[in-house]
Amino acid sequence: MAIIIASTMSDSGKSTVVSGLVKLFSGIPFKAQNMSLNSYPTLDHGEIAFIQAYQAISSGLNPERYMNPVLLKPDGRGIEIVFMGEPLGSFPAGYYYDEFLPRVWVKIKNLIRDEMVVEAAGGIEPNFVEKDITAVRLSRELNIPIILTLDIDRGGAFTSALGAYFTLPPEVRKNLRGFLINKFRGEEKYLEPAIKWLEEKTGMKYMGYLPLFDEPLIMPEDSMNVKDFGEGDIEVSVISYPYMSNFNEFSAFRNSNASVRFVKKPSEISKSDLIILPGSKNTLESLKFLVEKKFLDVIRKKQVLGICGGFQIMGKKIVDPYNVEIKERSVEGLGFLNVETVYEKDKIISITETDAQVNGYEIRRGRIRYVNSQKPLFYITKRGSKEVSEPDGSESNNYLGYSVHGSLFSKGGQKILREKFGIKIYTDSFEEEAKKDIERVSYFISKFLHVDEIRDIYLGK
């Protein structure tokens, strides 16, 4: 028997709970549909949501396409649909719900295994109950039990749980087996009247609480989880422009001599030592944001690192002959680096190695073209199991960029940060850091939650 971890609102802690339970139960992470701009490659070049890949890697599993069969990526023109790891293109939301989902639902449902710890979507809303494949339809058609994760820090946890209970159809309501409280500060005895009230009105059983921690226990999943961190002397500003993607890679700075701030105003970067232009699902909109918000005058005077979409923005031109990313066939970049980006129809999705040990992963349609005799920073030598030789990266004065995500966890990426910008990163590989995260999460879940009772529900007892 599987188990579904659901909630009444986004950012309630579902991903944290699922991560820990996957580890404790030797389970498999699963989310039928995830809407996120943070994604990660499988070994066979499929694309899934970052958090499901993270949950797998942290428990010693390889990320697999079936762990997140549907990934939705808003891109400003619609929603890019990624199904079973394959990008299908950008479509209106109505098409996804009215035409696409009915065609693939049976295939998604058939992916469920007894070992799965299933993560539901952000919340339970009356207008989406019948469209929700992450919890409602799975629970109703496969009789999978549900535990609610309630965020008490934002208030209204118990009343929102009661609202969710009555919002769900009766055949799903009966599968609500329990609830747990997240982000709690204080003494548990003060929860007792509310716990009793909710248990009596719903039949759900209290499964314990997790305290409110000063720092998140896991790497960020979406923009709601982005928070400033670090107390190092070197100030790093990540520009949080529209469609920022794959920003979880900056978790590498957690153990460094830097402090990291996510900024949206030019005034916030006046004292910054390094500006980072992160990845983007819509490079044109991100570029427009920089221009319209008048970032450029300040950025030009700073050291700048661009990664993937940020690297493309730093070049002289972005060309889209097939109109796969931008409406315009060609737009001018910032001109910091002597490169141009050409978008192709097919997307590179790969675990990647370079001859400079700037290793990580690629998720991009843009191909880099060098102009004015510009030399590459390094060569990509391996994508998955395939050996390649493709130039990447560029450097000029205070500006540097390249296409490889996740590289700040690698020896080569850390060397660049140290030698070019004076930033010393002490983190291990991404895999090792993820495993350390989940060891900590598992410890707290075992300490504060009623794990034996949750395990019984998971096992169908």
Backbone torsions as a table, in degrees:
resi	resn	phi	psi	omega
1	MET	NA	134.0	175.4
2	ALA	-87.1	179.6	176.1
3	ILE	-143.0	145.2	178.7
4	ILE	-109.4	128.4	173.5
5	ILE	-102.5	109.4	-176.1
6	ALA	-116.1	-177.3	179.7
7	SER	-159.8	173.8	178.9
8	THR	-99.5	-6.3	-179.2
9	MET	-159.2	163.3	177.0
10	SER	-69.5	158.7	176.1
11	ASP	58.0	36.9	179.8
12	SER	-93.1	-11.9	179.0
13	GLY	111.2	11.2	-179.8
14	LYS	-56.7	-46.2	-176.5
15	SER	-61.6	-38.1	178.5
16	THR	-64.8	-46.7	-179.1
17	VAL	-63.5	-46.0	179.2
18	VAL	-60.0	-43.8	-179.5
19	SER	-56.1	-46.3	-179.1
20	GLY	-68.3	-41.4	-178.5
21	LEU	-68.8	-35.6	175.5
22	VAL	-57.7	-44.2	179.3
23	LYS	-67.1	-48.9	-175.8
24	LEU	-66.9	-34.0	-176.6
25	PHE	-96.9	2.3	-172.7
26	SER	52.0	44.7	-175.3
27	GLY	-94.9	-167.4	179.9
28	ILE	-125.9	128.2	177.3
29	PRO	-75.2	146.2	179.6
30	PHE	-153.3	136.6	168.7
31	LYS	-142.4	116.4	-173.0
32	ALA	-60.4	-40.3	-178.7
33	GLN	-142.6	126.4	177.9
34	ASN	-127.9	131.1	173.7
35	MET	-103.1	110.3	-174.3
36	SER	-161.2	147.6	173.4
37	LEU	-95.1	3.0	177.4
38	ASN	-104.2	114.7	-177.4
39	SER	-132.9	174.4	-173.2
40	TYR	-153.5	147.2	-179.3
41	PRO	-83.3	145.7	166.0
42	THR	-85.0	168.4	-178.1
43	LEU	-64.0	-25.1	179.8
44	ASP	-99.2	27.3	171.8
45	HIS	69.0	28.8	170.8
46	GLY	-92.9	162.0	-178.4
47	GLU	-117.7	124.3	176.0
48	ILE	-131.7	169.7	178.7
49	ALA	-62.6	143.2	-178.3
50	PHE	-55.7	-43.2	-170.9
51	ILE	-66.3	-35.9	177.1
52	GLN	-69.2	-36.6	175.2
53	ALA	-64.4	-43.4	179.1
54	TYR	-61.7	-44.6	179.0
55	GLN	-62.1	-36.4	178.4
56	ALA	-70.7	-52.3	-176.4
57	ILE	-59.9	-41.2	-177.5
58	SER	-66.1	-19.9	177.5
59	SER	-104.7	12.7	175.7
60	GLY	83.4	16.6	178.3
61	LEU	-103.6	156.6	170.4
62	ASN	-83.3	135.2	174.6
63	PRO	-61.0	135.1	-179.2
64	GLU	-126.4	151.7	-177.6
65	ARG	-57.6	-39.6	-174.8
66	TYR	-67.6	-15.8	-179.0
67	MET	-68.7	-21.4	176.7
68	ASN	-147.8	79.2	-173.6
69	PRO	-63.7	-30.2	179.1
70	VAL	-123.4	120.5	172.9
71	LEU	-118.5	124.7	179.6
72	LEU	-109.4	127.3	-176.5
73	LYS	-125.1	100.7	177.3
74	PRO	-59.7	133.1	-175.9
75	ASP	-128.4	10.2	178.7
76	GLY	91.2	-20.4	177.2
77	ARG	-110.5	-11.7	-176.9
78	GLY	164.3	-140.9	177.8
79	ILE	-130.6	123.1	173.1
80	GLU	-73.6	128.2	178.2
81	ILE	-100.0	123.1	173.0
82	VAL	-112.8	115.5	-177.8
83	PHE	-116.7	125.3	-177.6
84	MET	49.8	41.4	175.4
85	GLY	86.6	-7.2	-176.1
86	GLU	-105.3	120.6	175.6
87	PRO	-67.6	126.6	-176.1
88	LEU	-102.9	-13.8	-177.4
89	GLY	121.9	178.8	-177.8
90	SER	-101.3	132.1	-174.7
91	PHE	-138.0	159.7	172.9
92	PRO	-66.5	152.2	179.9
93	ALA	-59.4	-37.1	-179.9
94	GLY	-60.1	-38.6	178.7
95	TYR	-62.3	-43.2	-178.0
96	TYR	-60.6	-50.1	-174.7
97	TYR	-75.5	-37.1	-172.7
98	ASP	-89.1	-30.2	-174.7
99	GLU	-117.4	-48.9	-173.2
100	PHE	-71.4	-51.5	-174.6
101	LEU	-58.9	-43.6	177.9
102	PRO	-59.2	-29.4	-178.5
103	ARG	-74.7	-30.5	-171.9
104	VAL	-108.4	-3.1	-173.4
105	TRP	-57.8	-44.9	-177.6
106	VAL	-61.5	-40.0	178.9
107	LYS	-63.8	-41.0	178.1
108	ILE	-63.8	-46.8	-178.4
109	LYS	-59.7	-36.9	-177.5
110	ASN	-73.2	-7.4	178.1
111	LEU	-78.9	-17.5	-173.6
112	ILE	-64.7	133.3	176.2
113	ARG	-122.9	160.0	-178.6
114	ASP	-62.4	-27.7	-175.3
115	GLU	-82.2	2.0	-169.9
116	MET	-83.1	137.8	166.5
117	VAL	-104.2	109.9	-169.2
118	VAL	-95.5	129.6	175.9
119	GLU	-98.6	128.9	179.9
120	ALA	-84.8	176.9	178.1
121	ALA	-77.5	-176.3	-170.3
122	GLY	-56.3	-40.7	-177.1
123	GLY	-161.9	176.3	178.3
124	ILE	-107.9	109.3	-176.7
125	GLU	-120.7	140.7	-176.2
126	PRO	-61.3	-31.9	-178.2
127	ASN	-77.2	-10.6	-178.2
128	PHE	-122.9	4.9	-176.9
129	VAL	-56.1	-47.9	-176.2
130	GLU	-75.2	-13.9	178.8
131	LYS	-97.7	-7.2	-173.0
132	ASP	-79.6	110.3	178.2
133	ILE	-94.0	-8.8	-175.0
134	THR	-81.3	-24.5	-179.8
135	ALA	-139.1	-54.8	-170.3
136	VAL	-61.7	-54.9	-176.2
137	ARG	-69.8	-37.7	177.9
138	LEU	-62.5	-45.4	-178.8
139	SER	-66.5	-41.8	-177.2
140	ARG	-68.0	-44.4	-173.3
141	GLU	-86.4	-24.3	-178.7
142	LEU	-115.8	2.4	176.5
143	ASN	58.1	43.2	-178.9
144	ILE	-88.5	130.7	179.4
145	PRO	-70.1	153.3	-176.3
146	ILE	-124.3	139.1	168.5
147	ILE	-119.9	131.8	179.8
148	LEU	-90.2	135.9	172.2
149	THR	-102.4	120.4	-174.0
150	LEU	-111.9	126.7	179.0
151	ASP	-88.9	103.3	-177.0
152	ILE	-83.1	-16.4	-177.2
153	ASP	-65.8	-31.7	-179.3
154	ARG	-89.4	-3.5	176.9
155	GLY	85.6	157.8	176.4
156	GLY	73.3	20.5	-174.5
157	ALA	-61.4	-47.6	-174.8
158	PHE	-73.5	-40.9	179.1
159	THR	-68.9	-34.3	177.2
160	SER	-67.4	-34.5	177.0
161	ALA	-64.8	-41.1	177.6
162	LEU	-65.5	-39.5	176.8
163	GLY	-62.1	-42.3	177.9
164	ALA	-62.7	-40.7	179.7
165	TYR	-56.9	-47.3	-177.7
166	PHE	-80.0	-16.2	176.9
167	THR	-75.4	-34.0	-177.8
168	LEU	-72.2	146.5	175.9
169	PRO	-65.7	152.4	-174.8
170	PRO	-53.3	-37.7	-176.6
171	GLU	-70.3	-18.9	174.1
172	VAL	-95.1	-35.6	-179.2
173	ARG	-55.1	-36.6	-178.2
174	LYS	-67.0	-18.4	-179.6
175	ASN	-90.2	-1.5	175.5
176	LEU	-74.8	100.7	-171.9
177	ARG	-93.4	-23.7	-176.9
178	GLY	-169.4	174.9	177.4
179	PHE	-144.9	151.7	174.7
180	LEU	-131.9	154.0	-178.6
181	ILE	-103.0	132.3	177.8
182	ASN	-117.1	154.0	177.1
183	LYS	62.4	44.2	-178.1
184	PHE	-94.9	137.7	172.6
185	ARG	-128.3	131.5	-177.8
186	GLY	128.1	-164.2	-179.3
187	GLU	-99.3	137.3	-174.3
188	GLU	-61.3	-28.9	-176.9
189	LYS	-60.9	-25.9	-180.0
190	TYR	-75.8	-11.5	175.7
191	LEU	-85.2	-17.0	-168.4
192	GLU	-56.0	-43.8	178.8
193	PRO	-61.2	-41.1	179.9
194	ALA	-70.0	-37.7	177.4
195	ILE	-59.9	-48.4	180.0
196	LYS	-61.5	-42.5	179.8
197	TRP	-58.2	-46.9	-177.0
198	LEU	-72.2	-38.9	178.4
199	GLU	-61.0	-42.7	-177.5
200	GLU	-68.7	-34.9	-175.6
201	LYS	-82.9	-21.9	-173.5
202	THR	-121.7	-22.0	-173.3
203	GLY	82.5	-4.7	175.5
204	MET	-71.1	152.1	-178.3
205	LYS	-109.8	140.1	179.4
206	TYR	-69.5	130.8	-175.7
207	MET	-115.8	18.3	177.0
208	GLY	100.1	-174.4	-177.8
209	TYR	-139.9	159.6	169.7
210	LEU	-116.8	136.8	179.8
211	PRO	-72.7	165.6	173.4
212	LEU	-81.1	118.9	-178.3
213	PHE	-96.0	151.2	179.5
214	ASP	-63.9	-37.5	179.5
215	GLU	-122.5	147.5	177.1
216	PRO	-58.5	146.4	-178.4
217	LEU	-80.5	-22.2	-178.9
218	ILE	-127.5	167.7	177.9
219	MET	-66.3	149.2	-175.1
220	PRO	-63.9	143.0	179.5
221	GLU	-98.0	-45.3	-178.6
222	ASP	-140.6	-176.9	-171.5
223	SER	-63.1	-24.4	178.3
224	MET	-67.8	-22.1	-177.6
225	ASN	-92.0	-3.4	-176.2
226	VAL	-74.2	121.1	178.3
227	LYS	-139.2	147.5	175.1
228	ASP	-63.9	150.4	179.4
229	PHE	-156.6	164.8	176.2
230	GLY	90.7	149.7	179.9
231	GLU	-128.2	20.2	-179.1
232	GLY	-68.8	165.4	-176.9
233	ASP	-74.6	-27.2	-178.5
234	ILE	-89.6	122.4	-176.1
235	GLU	-92.6	119.6	179.3
236	VAL	-109.0	127.1	178.4
237	SER	-114.2	119.0	174.4
238	VAL	-95.8	120.5	-178.3
239	ILE	-77.8	117.3	-175.2
240	SER	-89.3	70.7	-179.0
241	TYR	-82.9	169.8	-179.8
242	PRO	-57.5	140.3	177.7
243	TYR	67.2	23.2	172.7
244	MET	-54.8	135.6	-177.2
245	SER	-133.3	158.7	173.9
246	ASN	53.7	34.1	-178.7
247	PHE	-74.8	-8.8	177.6
248	ASN	-63.7	-18.9	179.6
249	GLU	-63.9	-19.9	-179.7
250	PHE	-78.0	-1.3	171.3
251	SER	-61.6	-17.3	176.6
252	ALA	-59.6	-24.0	-179.8
253	PHE	-78.0	-3.6	-176.6
254	ARG	-58.0	-34.1	178.5
255	ASN	-117.9	83.4	-175.2
256	SER	-157.6	179.8	175.9
257	ASN	-95.2	24.9	-178.3
258	ALA	-118.7	157.7	167.3
259	SER	-116.0	139.4	-173.0
260	VAL	-115.6	130.2	178.2
261	ARG	-126.7	137.9	175.1
262	PHE	-99.7	118.7	-168.0
263	VAL	-121.4	154.7	178.2
264	LYS	-130.7	0.8	-178.7
265	LYS	-129.4	141.7	178.0
266	PRO	-57.9	-34.1	-178.4
267	SER	-63.5	-20.3	-177.7
268	GLU	-80.9	-8.4	-176.9
269	ILE	-113.7	8.8	-175.4
270	SER	-61.1	-30.6	-178.6
271	LYS	-106.4	10.4	-176.4
272	SER	-74.0	143.5	176.9
273	ASP	-88.2	-29.1	179.3
274	LEU	-142.6	133.1	174.5
275	ILE	-104.9	131.3	175.5
276	ILE	-112.4	127.4	170.7
277	LEU	-98.2	106.7	-172.9
278	PRO	-79.3	-177.4	174.8
279	GLY	-62.9	162.4	-178.8
280	SER	-150.0	140.3	174.5
281	LYS	-82.9	-16.0	177.5
282	ASN	-140.3	88.9	-174.7
283	THR	-62.6	-33.3	-179.5
284	LEU	-65.3	-46.1	179.4
285	GLU	-65.7	-36.2	177.7
286	SER	-67.3	-40.1	177.0
287	LEU	-64.1	-44.6	178.3
288	LYS	-59.8	-38.9	178.9
289	PHE	-59.6	-45.8	-180.0
290	LEU	-60.6	-40.4	-178.7
291	VAL	-73.0	-49.8	-175.2
292	GLU	-66.6	-32.5	179.4
293	LYS	-86.3	2.6	175.6
294	LYS	61.9	43.8	175.5
295	PHE	-78.1	-25.6	-164.2
296	LEU	-63.7	-40.1	-178.7
297	ASP	-60.6	-37.0	179.9
298	VAL	-77.4	-42.7	-177.3
299	ILE	-61.0	-40.7	-176.5
300	ARG	-58.2	-25.3	-177.4
301	LYS	-92.5	1.5	-173.5
302	LYS	-113.4	166.6	167.1
303	GLN	-78.5	134.6	-173.4
304	VAL	-131.1	133.8	172.7
305	LEU	-118.7	125.5	177.0
306	GLY	-113.7	134.5	179.7
307	ILE	-120.7	125.8	179.4
308	CYS	53.4	-106.3	179.8
309	GLY	-59.4	-36.3	176.4
310	GLY	-64.2	-37.8	175.5
311	PHE	-63.5	-43.4	179.5
312	GLN	-62.4	-40.1	178.1
313	ILE	-61.1	-34.4	-176.8
314	MET	-73.8	-13.1	-178.4
315	GLY	-78.5	-175.4	-177.1
316	LYS	-81.9	-30.2	-173.7
317	LYS	-156.4	148.3	172.3
318	ILE	-121.2	121.3	-175.0
319	VAL	-116.0	132.3	-178.8
320	ASP	-131.4	80.4	-175.0
321	PRO	-66.3	-22.4	-177.0
322	TYR	-105.4	3.3	178.8
323	ASN	57.2	41.6	-178.7
324	VAL	-88.7	-22.0	-177.2
325	GLU	-123.7	-39.4	-174.8
326	ILE	-129.3	152.2	-180.0
327	LYS	-69.7	-41.7	179.5
328	GLU	-72.5	143.4	178.3
329	ARG	-70.7	-27.3	-177.7
330	SER	-156.3	136.7	176.3
331	VAL	-134.6	151.6	178.1
332	GLU	-80.1	135.6	175.1
333	GLY	-87.6	-166.3	-179.3
334	LEU	-74.7	-20.3	177.1
335	GLY	77.2	17.9	179.4
336	PHE	-73.8	-30.6	-174.9
337	LEU	-127.5	149.5	-177.9
338	ASN	-85.2	62.3	175.9
339	VAL	-137.1	156.9	171.0
340	GLU	-126.1	152.4	179.7
341	THR	-115.8	130.6	176.6
342	VAL	-117.9	123.6	179.8
343	TYR	-83.6	132.4	175.6
344	GLU	-106.9	165.4	-179.2
345	LYS	-67.9	-40.1	-177.3
346	ASP	-86.6	150.0	-177.3
347	LYS	-104.5	134.5	171.6
348	ILE	-79.1	122.0	178.0
349	ILE	-131.9	107.9	-170.9
350	SER	-162.9	146.8	160.6
351	ILE	-73.7	132.3	-165.4
352	THR	-130.2	141.7	173.4
353	GLU	-125.3	149.6	178.1
354	THR	-127.8	165.5	179.5
355	ASP	-73.7	-6.9	177.1
356	ALA	-105.5	11.6	-178.3
357	GLN	60.6	23.2	171.7
358	VAL	-86.6	80.4	-170.5
359	ASN	-103.2	152.2	179.6
360	GLY	173.0	-121.3	180.0
361	TYR	-151.7	158.3	177.9
362	GLU	-122.2	137.8	170.1
363	ILE	-142.7	96.1	-173.2
364	ARG	-163.3	153.2	170.6
365	ARG	-100.8	-21.3	-176.0
366	GLY	-72.5	133.8	173.1
367	ARG	-109.4	138.8	-174.9
368	ILE	-89.6	132.5	177.2
369	ARG	-122.3	129.4	-175.6
370	TYR	-93.0	138.5	-179.4
371	VAL	-128.7	162.9	177.6
372	ASN	55.3	39.7	176.4
373	SER	61.3	22.7	178.1
374	GLN	-65.6	136.0	177.9
375	LYS	-97.4	146.7	178.8
376	PRO	-71.4	160.2	178.0
377	LEU	-77.2	-34.5	178.1
378	PHE	-163.9	-178.8	176.9
379	TYR	-119.2	134.6	171.0
380	ILE	-74.6	124.4	-174.0
381	THR	-110.1	-16.9	-176.7
382	LYS	-152.1	133.0	172.4
383	ARG	-124.7	110.2	-172.3
384	GLY	63.4	-125.8	178.2
385	SER	-96.3	-0.1	-175.8
386	LYS	-94.6	129.7	176.5
387	GLU	-82.3	133.7	180.0
388	VAL	-136.2	173.5	172.8
389	SER	-144.3	92.8	-175.2
390	GLU	-130.9	124.7	-179.4
391	PRO	-66.8	146.8	177.9
392	ASP	-155.9	156.4	176.7
393	GLY	82.4	156.3	179.9
394	SER	-157.7	151.4	-179.9
395	GLU	-141.3	137.9	176.1
396	SER	-156.0	117.9	-178.8
397	ASN	54.3	-119.3	-177.8
398	ASN	-90.2	6.7	-173.6
399	TYR	-111.5	138.5	179.7
400	LEU	-150.6	141.5	178.6
401	GLY	-155.4	158.1	175.4
402	TYR	-161.5	174.7	-169.0
403	SER	-99.2	-6.4	-169.5
404	VAL	-90.2	116.0	174.4
405	HIS	-76.1	157.6	174.1
406	GLY	73.1	5.5	-173.3
407	SER	-72.4	-17.9	-178.5
408	LEU	-69.6	-11.4	172.8
409	PHE	-89.3	-5.3	-176.0
410	SER	-99.3	159.8	-179.5
411	LYS	-62.0	-42.4	-179.0
412	GLY	-67.2	-41.4	178.0
413	GLY	-64.9	-40.5	178.8
414	GLN	-68.4	-32.7	176.7
415	LYS	-64.7	-42.3	177.8
416	ILE	-61.3	-45.7	-180.0
417	LEU	-62.3	-38.0	-178.0
418	ARG	-72.0	-48.3	-174.6
419	GLU	-78.2	-33.4	-176.3
420	LYS	-89.6	-39.0	-171.6
421	PHE	-121.0	-0.3	177.4
422	GLY	73.8	17.8	-178.5
423	ILE	-98.2	125.3	179.9
424	LYS	-104.3	115.9	179.5
425	ILE	-105.5	130.2	-174.8
426	TYR	-111.6	9.6	-179.1
427	THR	-72.4	156.6	173.1
428	ASP	-82.1	-167.9	176.8
429	SER	-61.7	161.3	178.3
430	PHE	-56.4	-43.2	-178.8
431	GLU	-61.7	-44.5	-178.6
432	GLU	-68.6	-39.1	178.7
433	GLU	-65.7	-40.1	178.4
434	ALA	-62.8	-41.9	179.3
435	LYS	-65.1	-38.4	177.1
436	LYS	-65.2	-39.5	176.9
437	ASP	-56.7	-47.8	-173.0
438	ILE	-74.8	-27.7	172.7
439	GLU	-60.6	-41.6	179.1
440	ARG	-67.8	-44.7	178.7
441	VAL	-60.3	-45.2	-178.7
442	SER	-61.4	-38.6	179.2
443	TYR	-61.3	-48.0	-177.6
444	PHE	-69.7	-36.6	177.3
445	ILE	-64.1	-42.1	178.4
446	SER	-65.3	-32.5	-177.4
447	LYS	-76.7	-39.7	-169.6
448	PHE	-108.3	-26.6	-178.6
449	LEU	-95.0	160.5	177.8
450	HIS	-85.3	74.9	-170.0
451	VAL	-63.8	-38.2	-179.1
452	ASP	-62.4	-39.1	178.7
453	GLU	-69.6	-39.5	177.7
454	ILE	-65.5	-38.6	178.7
455	ARG	-64.4	-38.7	177.9
456	ASP	-61.5	-41.4	177.8
457	ILE	-64.7	-42.8	178.6
458	TYR	-59.6	-37.0	-178.9
459	LEU	-86.2	-1.4	176.9
460	GLY	82.8	21.1	-179.5
461	LYS	-86.0	NA	NA
